[in-house]
Amino acid sequence: MEVLKIATAGSVDDGKSTLIGRILYDTKSLTTDKLEAIEKTSKQKGYDYLDFSLATDGLVAEREQGITIDVAHIYFSTENRSYIIADTPGHIEYTRNMVTGASTSQASIILIDARKGVIEQTNRHFFINNLLRVKDIVVAVNKMDLVDYSEAAFESIKRDFQELIGKSEYKEQTISFIPVSALKGDNVVHASDKMPWYDGNTVLEHMESLDKAQIYNDGTPRFPVQSVVRPKTQEFHDFRGYSGKVYGGDLSVGDEIVVLPSQTNSKIKEIYAFNEKYDTAVRRSSVTLTLEDDINISRGDMIVKKGHLPTINKELEAVVCWMDSIQLRSRNKYILQHGVNKVLAIVTNINDKIKPDFSGTDDAPESIGMNDIASVSFKLNRPIYSDRFEDHRTNGSFILIDQNTNNTVAAGFIQ
Amino acid sequence: MKTTAIINPLENEAIYIIREVVAQFERPVLLFSGGKDSITLVRLAQKAFYPAKIPFPLLHIDTGHNFPETIEFRDRLVEELGLELIVRNVQQSIDEGKVIEEQGKYASRNMLQTSTLLDAIEEFKFDACIGGARRDEEKARAKERIFSVRDDFGQWDEKNQRPELFDLLNGEINLGQNVRVFPISNWTELDVWSYIERENIEIPSIYFAHKRNVFHRDGMIWSHDDDVVYREADEATEELIVRFRTVGDMSCTAAVLSEASDVKSVVQEIRSSTISERGARIDDKRSESAMEKRKQQGYF
């Protein structure tokens, strides 16, 4: 079954959780016991409608404050495909969660309150979706019921948003505008009869129509070796396999390959998935490869196709989204995790701070803090084998780990 | 041409996660309950390391109130695959005075498992516990990370979780911490059942329709076993054809009326079901935030 991951972004009270609750309700994904719990709580709170946000706002603190404070994952499926929605919070202090949710998503829904229009937060949401190269974006103009389902209100928001698109450097995404009322159910799953002027897809229809080849296309094959398999049993006495996940493109038996960092050439001999042999491993499959030649390979090495080498870097320039309360400073050292490879990285320079609303950069700051986005230069103690993020979403990204706390403190996008 | 189609991106993701656990940790263990989710994990672990053997033991926290069918099944599986099994008993924690048995109508040993589990983690110095929890099960679990860091007390700090970006799993931990790892986080109940069907995985017989002595309480069907499950004098028993959707303790798992006697009919039943899986978990009904509170204390 095909799986599509969707991130959501919106400001406080834009009705994100309500939208997701509505999708679940209208696709009949809410079970009786969950519905009963929603009905009961809605009634207790004295609402005269069903509060669908209760379906997703899981933690006690959230129910008390009535806001979403962490990434929640919601699952539903249609006959066509399975969906995972990452419900990410829209508060400025929680940008890190939004980046997290979008980092694994193929599509994104940005919510705008029809009464408020494009606000500073919208710029930020769109900027992050661009930074993360999310290919498909739905701009859902919500609460249309509160502006009398007015076409003029919708069109005006659309014009404002198109100005933002003009400022974006990333041009390979599709952006669709849909007028909705999550509370009333207009154009979420079912088409609305209140807005005859809109004849496009509903939010769900749009997701259903996405072409998977288009969304998953993400570059040339990269095979970071997760582990070396040496069973040393009677039956597999001389077996030496390399386990990992194929990223970017397919690998086939007979392919001429290069192993990094040794730059040794060989050919793929066999491809195993469990106890069966295959001719081709498609991208995103977890397999075990054997090679024609006996080469010394260990975890963290990378197998790539001959003629399609990544860059072998000991110096790196990257856009970094900072996610920790302890600030990043020049000369600081971090563990840089790129795929299954961990190296030490020292910050050689903070080049500039990027304003997350398309308004340019601030000159080299001393440090960067929580939710800041900046261009940073690093020197590494060992090379990594990477691509530019815009060419390869997986092989062009990394995380930074604080050696003192072991926390994940940043997401990095290689330039 | 034979191609590894992405028939199941969830399987590929789970195998990747399990391989990362073994690469990044020194003493991993698989928390095995005898339920379908942990059985699925065993199959995924087999696939992750083939042709080598699964390189970590299974740990079963035995409440002493398990369905006998589950225990028989567990022992057979371990035997067939040549796995190492560690069993630690809640009864022992009770005998040592570490926990006190709950009393009364809703008494269950489910909460008591936590203490036994944390003791076992300390005893064997496990640094990574692989579990079969899924985000679709319950709202608090929807926020769980794939690598979820626990402190010395086994506690989950849900407001201070590490971000998980892309495919990257950060297994760095401080001394005294350990992680819970959830390779099938993104699977739904239906995904698990479809996988069991496709892979032809054997599971304990209580998942299928069978005759059982039961009684009714609070709109749920309880197993009749006076040694384990407290029953009021006026709660009459009867024999019904039922099956279990989740397999926890006898004292916290309700049965559902069902005629589904094989995997295929179970899959069909779940497709058309209007009750969620944990709707039959008595332990979750205690309050709206029952699961979250248990997790903060170190519950699996």
Interface residues (C-beta under 8 A of the other chain):
Chain A: M1 E2 V3 T31 T32 D33 K34 A37 T41 T56 D57 G58 L59 V60 A61 R63 I69 D70 V71 A72 H73 I74 Y75 S77 S82 I84 R96 N97 V99 T100 S103 T104 Q226 S227 V229 R230 P231 T233 E235 F236 F239 G241 S243 G244 K245 I271 Y272 A273 F274 N275 E276 K277 Y278 D279 T280 A281 V282 R283 R284 S285 S286 V287 T288 R299 M323 I335 Q337 G339 V340 R393 T394 S397 F398 I399 I401 T405 N406 N407 T408 A411
Chain B: M1 K2 T3 T4 A5 I6 I7 N8 P9 L10 E11 N12 E13 I15 Y16 R19 E20 V22 A23 Q46 K47 A48 F49 Y50 P51 A52 K53 R135 D136 E138 K139 A140 A142 K143 E158 K159 Q161 R162 P163 E164 L165 F166 D167 L168 N170 E172 I173 N174 Q177 S185 N186 T188 L190 D191 S194 S273 T274 I275 S276 G279 E288 S289 E292
